[in-house]
Amino acid sequence: MARILGIDHGTARIGLAISDEMELVASPLRTLDAAGEPLREIARLVRERAIARIVIGLPLRMSGEHGEAAARVEKFAGELSKALRHEVPVELADERLSSVEAEASLSRAGITDRRARREVVDQLAAVVILQGWLNERRGPAGFLLPEETQDFAWEEDQRGRRRKGR
C-alpha cells in the first residue's frame, strides 16, 4: 500500500500528516506557511514520498453546513488537484473539532509555550483528520481482535513475577 497525506488547511499555516505504508497510523510531517507556495511544496512532497491519496480537512459548521472556511478549503482542494494534474485523488473529510482535539493533546502533554504549540498544533490537527479518515475507512472490523486466541501458560518466577512458561 502507499502513503496518504493529511492536510489541515488554515489561513496562516497548513499542517501536514502522513500515514504509514500499511495505512494504519498517521504521523505529523510538517507545517507550511499558507502565504508561501504551499501548492508547489505539497506537489513536491507528493512526488518525493509517493503519496497515493490526499485527505484535506473540511471545516464544516457544527450544524454540518458549509461556511466561508469550507468554501476556502474546497477551492484549495481544487487548486491542489489541478497542480497535481489530477493524478492523485484529493478527498475532503469532516474536520470538526480537530484543532480543539490537537490543542487538548498539547495541554495533556504539558506543552504550554505558545511558540512550541504554534509549531505543532497544525500538524497535530492534520494527524487527527487523517487518523479519523483511516479509522473510518478501516471500519469496526479493523479494531477487533482475531476470533481465535492463543493460550499461553504463565508461571511465576522466584520473585513472584509472571513469566511465559515453556
N, C-alpha and C positions, 0 to 999 in steps of 0.2 A: 504494500500500500504506500501511498505517497503522503506527504505532509499537507496540512491545511493551515492557512494563515487566518488569524482572527484579528479584526480591526475595531478599535473604539475610536470613532471619529469625533473630534471636538473642534471648536473654532480656533483654539490656540495650539493644542497638541493632539497628536494621533498616536494612540497606544497600539502596539503590535504584540501578538502572541502567536506561538507556533505549536502545532501538535507533534507528537512523536510519530514515527513511521507506521505504527500499528493503529493510530488514530484513537488512542485511549486517553492520553493526558495532554493538557495544554500547559505551556510554559511561557513566561514572559520573554519577549525578544528585544524590543527597544521602543523608544519614544521618538517620534518625528515632530519637527516644527511644522505646524499647519501652514504657516506663512512661507515656508521654503518651497521645495519642489517635491511634495510627497508622492505624487503620481509616478514620477521618474524613479524615486527611491524605492517605492513598492514594486514597480516593474522590475528593477534590478534584483531585488530580493527574491521575487518570484522565479526569475531565471536561475539565480545562484543556488537557491535551496530546493529547486524542482517542486515548487508548490503546485498541487493539483486542483485546489479549490480555495476560494476566499469567502469568509463569512464576516460580514460587517454588521455591527450592532445597529438596530433601527430604534431610535429613541421615541417610542410611542408615548402618548399621554397615558396617565393611569387608567383613563376610561377606554383606552385602546384606539383612540382617534389619532390621526396624523396631524402634526402641527408643523411649525416652521422648521424645527430641528430635524424632523423626519424628512421633510422635503429637501433640506440641505444634504442629508445623508444619501437620499435616493439619487440626487444629482451627482454627488461624488461617486456613487457606485456605478452610474452610467459612464462617467468620465474615465473611471479606472478600467472598466470593461473595454472601452474604446482604446485606451492606452495599451492594453494587453492584446489588442486585435481580436477580442472575443475568444481567445484561445483557452482561457482559464475561467471556469464558471464562477460567477460572483453572486452570492446569496445574501439576503438580509435576514437577520434574526432579531427577535424581540429582545431589547436590552434593558427593559425597565428595571431600575434599581441596581444595575451592575456597578455603577460608580459608588453607590451607597454601600454595597457589599465590599467593594475594594477598600473604601475608607475604613470600614469596620475591621477588616483584616489587618490593616496597618495599625489601627488602635490596639487590637489584640496582641500584635507583635511588639508593641511598645515603641513604635516609630512615631515620634511626636514632632521632630524637627520639620518645619514647613518645607524647607528646601528638599530634604530627603523624600518627603511624601510626594511632592510635586514631580520628582524624577521618576517615581514608580507607579503612582496611582493609575495613570492611563494604561500602563502595561497590565496592571492587575485587573482593571476593568475589561481589557481585551481577553485576558485569561478567563474571567467569569463568563463572558459572552461565548467564547469558543468552547470552554468546558461544558457549558449548558447545552450547546448545539451538539457536541459529541455525545453527551449522555442521552439526549433526546433521540438522536439517530440510532443509537445502540438499543434503546428501548429497555424495558424492565428485565428482559432475559439476560442482558449484559451484566446485570448486577447479581444474578443468582449463582449460588454455588452448584457444583455438579450434583446430580441426584445420588450418585454413589460416593460414599466417603470411605476413607480407609481407616481402619482401627489401628492405632499404634499402642503397643504395650509400653506402659510407663512404669518406672520403678524409682524408688527413692534411693539416693546415694547415702553415704555415711553421715552427711551433714543435713539430711532431710530435704535436699533439693530434688525435684523431679527430673528424671532423665529418660530418654528413649531407651527402651530395652532392646535386647538383641533379637 
